[in-house]
Amino acid sequence: MCISVHNLAIKINWGWIVIKKIIMLIAVGLIAFSAAASDWTPLITNLDTHPEVLWGICPMYIEGGVSYDGFEFIEDRETRIQLIVGGGYGQRKLWQNPTTGESTASEWVQPLTYDVGYVNWAVRFIQGFWDSPWDPGSDLLQIMFAYEGRYEYNTDSLAVGQLKSNYGNPSMVESLDQFFHAGDSSVYPDLQGNRQFLATNLHLGLTLDLMTDTIIKNDGIRINLDFNWSPYALNSALDGKADFYSITFNALGAKTLYSITDENWDWFSIQVLDRIFINWTSGSMIPVYAQNKGSLGRQVRGFADFSMNREFAVVNNFEFRFTGPMLGTKLLYPRLSLFVDVGYGMGRYYNTDWNPSGDFVASTGASISITLIDAIDLGVSAIYLIEGENYAKGPGSFVTEFFFFLDL
């Protein structure tokens, strides 16, 4: 059974309406602020797709805004205020049983697949300290304070009633009412009642930048430490609820082993990079949007998003990069990457008391991509799973993934 054309058109149209309004809002804001003063800088901060719309290649979510740096609290150091807004229509696939909270990775059990229309906004204050000896003119340390809000309307998947691959086998995509048996689940607190969710998050971020960073060369260390707090009092206005906090540590070390470059042309470089990711996310009501950031399935390549969602995760991503030559401009390069990822998760699964033995996963593989302005990567990866299973694809050890990253 397939979704009706009428319902499909309504859902896609809802997503396009949101996207067009967000694009218009961002465009008008950027034009107005750019015309008003050179102290305003336009931003495009995120893009995302929906796998059921135009084969997942058309952006169905856009986020952007403006950054103002017209004053300084500390002489010669960067002070910025950023206003961000985004919106669109996406899909989520989750792997916890709505009653027990246990993992549903099995050929006999259907995961929760659903769509979400959402709008998010943020106000950020960023202050820099000290001049970086690795990149003169840049800040050695930056501190960010942010208020972040979002509204979500969760609904049945565009693929409801269709057969989709689950654990390597075809299975029927259920509606939300079918999955939850027309009730609520404490495992998914933001999907309760009418499945609308209004969220507020308070964010503190610190960045220590000891790195020289270009597309063709990376040398040094960069460390990020992020604290997020979403108290119940600020996340209970609608039927969907949240009450959680998270602490995330990211450290990236890099060294350029070999390069051939000159003033006019970048030919080739070899870089080695190593990233350490540590996350602790806990609370009585952790919403879906906050779960993927700390999951092993998200951080270790070759595994399914939103899988192995546990309170504590530690991951190491090791990579050799072969970059170049530039494709007519120093903004566009081909890249080959060889990598090994290792991750371990422990603690309770989100929103449950289920605490089985720890999850250990590992993968290795290669990717080919095109890199634009050191911010956009589009490519394909061939991955061998050394340890662990991809919940969507089943017990096989070989996974192929297409990827699109925006990292501004």
C-alpha positions as CSV (number, residue, x, y, z in Angstrom):
1,M,0.0,0.0,0.0
2,C,1.3,3.5,-0.9
3,I,0.6,6.8,0.6
4,S,-2.2,8.6,-1.2
5,V,-1.2,11.3,-3.7
6,H,-3.4,13.8,-1.9
7,N,-1.7,13.3,1.4
8,L,1.7,13.2,-0.2
9,A,1.0,16.6,-1.9
10,I,-0.2,18.1,1.4
11,K,2.9,17.1,3.3
12,I,5.4,18.2,0.6
13,N,3.5,21.4,0.2
14,W,3.6,22.1,3.9
15,G,7.4,21.6,3.8
16,W,7.8,23.9,0.8
17,I,5.7,26.6,2.4
18,V,7.9,26.6,5.5
19,I,11.1,26.6,3.4
20,K,9.9,29.5,1.2
21,K,9.0,31.6,4.1
22,I,12.3,30.9,5.8
23,I,14.2,31.6,2.6
24,M,12.3,34.9,2.1
25,L,12.9,35.9,5.8
26,I,16.6,35.1,5.5
27,A,17.0,36.8,2.1
28,V,15.1,40.0,3.2
29,G,17.1,40.2,6.4
30,L,20.5,39.7,4.6
31,I,19.7,42.3,2.0
32,A,18.4,44.8,4.6
33,F,21.4,44.4,7.0
34,S,24.0,44.3,4.2
35,A,22.6,47.5,2.8
36,A,22.5,49.2,6.2
37,A,26.1,48.6,7.3
38,S,29.3,46.7,6.5
39,D,29.3,45.5,10.1
40,W,26.6,42.9,9.2
41,T,27.7,39.6,7.6
42,P,25.3,37.1,6.0
43,L,25.4,33.5,7.2
44,I,24.2,30.2,5.8
45,T,24.7,27.8,8.7
46,N,22.9,24.5,7.8
47,L,21.2,22.6,5.0
48,D,19.4,19.2,5.2
49,T,17.4,16.9,2.9
50,H,14.4,14.5,3.1
51,P,15.2,11.0,1.8
52,E,11.6,10.6,0.3
53,V,11.7,13.9,-1.7
54,L,13.7,14.0,-5.0
55,W,15.8,11.0,-3.9
56,G,17.2,13.0,-0.9
57,I,19.3,15.4,-3.1
58,C,17.1,18.5,-2.8
59,P,17.5,20.7,0.4
60,M,14.3,20.6,2.4
61,Y,15.7,22.5,5.4
62,I,17.7,25.8,5.3
63,E,19.2,27.8,8.2
64,G,20.9,31.1,8.1
65,G,21.0,34.6,9.5
66,V,23.3,37.5,10.1
67,S,26.3,38.3,12.3
68,Y,27.0,41.8,13.7
69,D,30.6,42.8,14.7
70,G,30.3,46.6,14.8
71,F,31.7,46.9,18.3
72,E,34.5,45.5,20.6
73,F,34.4,44.7,24.3
74,I,38.1,43.9,24.1
75,E,40.4,45.9,21.9
76,D,41.4,44.1,18.7
77,R,39.4,41.0,19.7
78,E,36.3,39.8,18.0
79,T,32.9,40.5,19.5
80,R,29.9,39.1,17.5
81,I,26.1,38.9,17.9
82,Q,24.4,36.4,15.6
83,L,20.8,36.1,14.8
84,I,19.9,32.7,13.3
85,V,16.6,31.3,11.9
86,G,15.9,28.1,10.0
87,G,13.0,25.8,9.0
88,G,12.0,22.9,6.8
89,Y,10.7,19.4,6.6
90,G,12.7,16.2,7.4
91,Q,12.6,12.5,8.4
92,R,13.7,10.6,11.4
93,K,14.2,6.9,12.0
94,L,14.5,5.7,15.6
95,W,15.4,2.4,17.2
96,Q,13.9,2.1,20.7
97,N,10.8,0.2,21.6
98,P,8.2,2.7,22.8
99,T,7.2,0.5,25.8
100,T,10.5,-0.9,27.1
101,G,13.0,1.5,25.5
102,E,15.1,-1.4,24.4
103,S,16.8,-1.4,21.0
104,T,14.6,-2.6,18.1
105,A,17.5,-3.6,15.8
106,S,16.0,-6.9,14.5
107,E,14.7,-8.3,11.2
108,W,11.3,-8.9,13.0
109,V,10.8,-5.4,14.5
110,Q,9.9,-2.2,12.6
111,P,11.7,1.0,13.7
112,L,9.8,4.3,14.2
113,T,10.0,6.3,10.9
114,Y,8.2,9.6,10.9
115,D,8.4,13.2,9.4
116,V,8.8,16.5,11.2
117,G,8.1,20.0,10.1
118,Y,10.2,22.4,12.2
119,V,11.3,25.9,12.7
120,N,14.3,26.9,14.9
121,W,15.9,30.2,15.9
122,A,18.9,31.4,18.0
123,V,20.6,34.4,19.4
124,R,24.3,34.0,20.0
125,F,26.9,36.2,21.7
126,I,30.5,35.4,20.9
127,Q,33.6,37.0,22.5
128,G,37.2,36.4,21.6
129,F,40.3,36.5,23.8
130,W,44.0,36.8,23.0
131,D,45.7,36.6,19.6
132,S,46.4,33.2,18.2
133,P,50.1,32.6,17.5
134,W,49.1,29.9,15.0
135,D,46.8,32.2,13.0
136,P,47.7,35.9,13.7
137,G,44.6,38.1,13.8
138,S,42.3,35.3,14.9
139,D,41.2,34.6,18.5
140,L,43.0,32.1,20.6
141,L,39.9,31.5,22.7
142,Q,36.3,32.1,22.0
143,I,33.3,31.9,24.4
144,M,29.8,31.7,23.1
145,F,26.5,32.2,25.0
146,A,23.3,31.3,23.1
147,Y,19.6,31.1,23.5
148,E,18.1,28.5,21.1
149,G,14.5,27.8,20.4
150,R,12.6,25.5,18.1
151,Y,9.0,24.4,17.2
152,E,8.3,20.9,15.9
153,Y,5.2,19.4,14.4
154,N,5.6,15.6,14.1
155,T,3.6,13.6,11.6
156,D,3.4,10.3,9.7
157,S,6.2,9.6,7.3
158,L,5.7,10.3,3.6
159,A,6.5,6.6,3.2
160,V,3.9,5.3,5.6
161,G,2.4,2.0,4.3
162,Q,5.3,1.4,2.0
163,L,8.0,-1.4,2.2
164,K,11.4,-0.1,3.3
165,S,14.6,-1.9,4.2
166,N,14.8,-2.7,7.9
167,Y,17.8,-4.8,9.1
168,G,18.4,-5.7,5.4
169,N,14.8,-6.9,4.9
170,P,11.6,-5.1,3.5
171,S,9.1,-4.2,6.2
172,M,6.0,-1.9,6.3
173,V,6.5,1.7,7.5
174,E,3.9,2.2,10.3
175,S,2.0,5.4,11.2
176,L,2.7,7.1,14.5
177,D,-0.6,5.8,15.9
178,Q,0.3,2.3,14.9
179,F,3.8,2.5,16.4
180,F,2.5,4.0,19.7
181,H,-0.7,2.0,19.7
182,A,-2.7,5.3,19.8
183,G,-1.1,6.2,23.1
184,D,1.9,8.1,24.6
185,S,5.4,6.8,25.4
186,S,7.8,8.1,28.0
187,V,10.6,6.9,25.7
188,Y,9.6,9.7,23.2
189,P,8.5,12.6,25.4
190,D,8.5,15.1,22.5
191,L,6.0,12.9,20.6
192,Q,3.3,12.9,23.2
193,G,-0.3,14.1,22.9
194,N,-0.8,16.1,19.6
195,R,3.0,15.6,18.9
196,Q,3.8,19.3,18.9
197,F,6.9,20.5,20.7
198,L,8.2,24.0,21.7
199,A,11.7,23.8,23.0
200,T,14.2,26.2,24.7
201,N,17.9,25.4,25.1
202,L,20.6,27.4,26.8
203,H,24.1,26.9,25.3
204,L,27.6,27.7,26.5
205,G,30.5,27.0,24.2
206,L,34.3,27.4,24.5
207,T,36.7,27.0,21.6
208,L,40.5,26.9,22.0
209,D,42.0,27.4,18.5
210,L,45.6,26.3,18.1
211,M,45.3,25.4,14.4
212,T,46.2,26.7,11.0
213,D,43.3,25.5,8.9
214,T,42.8,25.7,5.1
215,I,41.5,23.2,2.6
216,I,45.0,22.1,1.5
217,K,46.8,22.3,4.9
218,N,45.8,21.6,8.6
219,D,48.3,21.9,11.4
220,G,47.7,22.1,15.1
221,I,44.9,21.4,17.6
222,R,41.4,22.7,18.0
223,I,39.3,22.0,21.1
224,N,35.6,22.6,21.6
225,L,33.7,22.2,24.9
226,D,29.9,22.7,24.8
227,F,27.3,22.7,27.6
228,N,23.6,22.5,26.8
229,W,20.7,22.8,29.4
230,S,17.0,22.5,28.6
231,P,15.0,22.6,31.8
232,Y,11.5,21.3,32.1
233,A,10.1,24.8,33.0
234,L,11.2,26.1,29.6
235,N,10.2,23.0,27.6
236,S,6.6,22.1,28.7
237,A,4.4,24.6,27.0
238,L,2.9,22.1,24.5
239,D,2.2,18.4,24.7
240,G,5.8,17.5,23.8
241,K,8.2,17.9,26.7
242,A,11.9,18.0,27.4
243,D,14.2,18.1,30.5
244,F,17.9,17.3,29.9
245,Y,21.5,18.5,29.8
246,S,24.5,17.5,27.8
247,I,28.3,18.1,27.9
248,T,30.3,17.5,24.8
249,F,34.1,17.6,24.3
250,N,35.6,17.7,20.8
251,A,39.4,17.7,20.1
252,L,40.9,17.7,16.6
253,G,44.6,17.3,15.9
254,A,46.1,17.6,12.4
255,K,49.4,17.6,10.7
256,T,50.3,18.3,7.0
257,L,52.7,15.5,6.1
258,Y,53.4,16.7,2.5
259,S,52.3,19.4,0.1
260,I,53.0,20.9,-3.3
261,T,51.7,24.5,-3.5
262,D,52.7,27.9,-4.7
263,E,51.1,31.4,-4.8
264,N,48.9,30.6,-7.8
265,W,48.2,26.9,-7.6
266,D,47.7,24.2,-5.0
267,W,48.6,20.8,-6.5
268,F,48.5,18.2,-3.7
269,S,48.7,17.6,0.0
270,I,48.7,14.7,2.5
271,Q,47.2,15.4,5.9
272,V,46.7,13.2,9.0
273,L,43.9,14.0,11.4
274,D,42.7,12.5,14.7
275,R,39.5,13.5,16.4
276,I,38.4,12.6,19.9
277,F,34.7,13.0,20.7
278,I,33.2,12.6,24.3
279,N,29.6,13.1,25.1
280,W,27.4,12.8,28.2
281,T,23.7,13.5,27.8
282,S,21.3,12.8,30.6
283,G,17.9,13.8,31.9
284,S,14.3,12.5,32.4
285,M,13.1,13.7,29.0
286,I,15.6,13.8,26.1
287,P,13.9,14.9,22.9
288,V,14.7,13.3,19.6
289,Y,16.5,16.4,18.1
290,A,19.1,16.2,20.9
291,Q,19.6,12.4,20.8
292,N,21.5,12.1,17.5
293,K,24.4,14.4,18.5
294,G,25.7,11.9,21.1
295,S,24.8,8.6,19.5
296,L,27.5,6.1,18.4
297,G,25.5,5.5,15.2
298,R,26.0,9.2,14.3
299,Q,29.6,9.6,15.3
300,V,31.1,6.3,13.9
301,R,31.0,6.1,10.1
302,G,29.0,3.2,8.7
303,F,26.3,3.0,11.4
304,A,22.7,4.2,11.5
305,D,21.8,7.6,12.8
306,F,19.9,7.6,16.2
307,S,21.2,4.1,17.0
308,M,23.0,3.2,20.2
309,N,21.7,6.3,22.0
310,R,23.3,6.0,25.5
311,E,24.2,8.5,28.2
312,F,27.9,8.3,27.6
313,A,29.8,7.9,24.3
314,V,33.5,8.2,23.4
315,V,34.7,8.1,19.8
316,N,38.0,8.3,18.0
317,N,38.1,9.2,14.2
318,F,41.5,8.7,12.6
319,E,42.0,9.8,9.0
320,F,44.5,10.3,6.2
321,R,43.4,12.9,3.6
322,F,44.8,13.3,0.1
323,T,43.7,16.6,-1.3
324,G,44.1,18.3,-4.7
325,P,44.7,19.5,-7.2
326,M,42.5,22.5,-7.0
327,L,39.8,22.7,-9.7
328,G,40.4,26.0,-11.2
329,T,40.1,27.9,-8.0
330,K,41.4,27.7,-4.4
331,L,37.8,27.2,-3.2
332,L,37.2,23.8,-4.9
333,Y,39.2,20.6,-4.5
334,P,38.8,16.8,-4.9
335,R,39.7,14.7,-1.8
336,L,40.3,11.0,-1.0
337,S,40.1,10.0,2.7
338,L,41.2,6.7,4.3
339,F,39.8,6.3,7.9
340,V,39.4,4.2,10.9
341,D,36.7,4.9,13.5
342,V,36.3,3.4,17.0
343,G,33.6,4.1,19.5
344,Y,32.3,2.9,22.9
345,G,29.0,3.7,24.6
346,M,27.7,2.9,28.0
347,G,25.0,4.0,30.6
348,R,21.3,4.0,30.2
349,Y,19.5,4.3,26.9
350,Y,17.8,7.6,26.6
351,N,14.6,8.1,28.6
352,T,14.8,4.6,30.1
353,D,16.3,2.6,33.0
354,W,17.6,0.0,30.5
355,N,21.4,-0.3,31.0
356,P,22.9,-3.3,29.2
357,S,26.6,-4.0,28.7
358,G,28.5,-1.4,26.8
359,D,28.4,-1.0,23.0
360,F,31.7,-1.3,21.1
361,V,31.8,-0.4,17.4
362,A,34.5,0.1,14.8
363,S,34.8,0.7,11.1
364,T,37.3,1.4,8.4
365,G,37.0,2.6,4.8
366,A,37.5,5.2,2.2
367,S,35.6,8.2,0.8
368,I,35.9,10.3,-2.3
369,S,34.4,13.8,-2.2
370,I,34.4,17.4,-3.5
371,T,35.2,20.1,-1.0
372,L,34.0,23.7,-1.5
373,I,35.4,26.7,0.5
374,D,36.5,24.3,3.3
375,A,32.8,24.1,4.5
376,I,30.9,21.9,2.1
377,D,31.7,18.2,1.4
378,L,29.8,16.1,-1.1
379,G,30.8,12.5,-1.8
380,V,30.5,8.8,-1.3
381,S,32.0,6.4,1.3
382,A,32.7,2.6,1.1
383,I,32.9,1.3,4.7
384,Y,33.7,-2.0,6.3
385,L,32.2,-2.6,9.7
386,I,34.9,-4.2,11.9
387,E,32.6,-4.5,14.9
388,G,28.9,-3.9,15.3
389,E,25.9,-3.8,13.0
390,N,24.2,-1.1,11.0
391,Y,20.6,-1.2,12.3
392,A,19.1,-0.3,9.0
393,K,21.1,-2.6,6.7
394,G,21.4,-5.7,9.0
395,P,24.3,-8.1,9.8
396,G,26.3,-7.4,6.6
397,S,29.8,-5.9,7.1
398,F,30.0,-3.7,4.0
399,V,28.1,-0.3,3.8
400,T,28.1,2.3,1.1
401,E,27.0,5.9,2.0
402,F,26.5,9.1,0.1
403,F,27.1,12.2,2.3
404,F,26.6,15.9,2.3
405,F,28.2,18.0,5.0
406,L,27.9,21.7,5.7
407,D,30.4,22.9,8.4
408,L,30.5,26.7,8.6
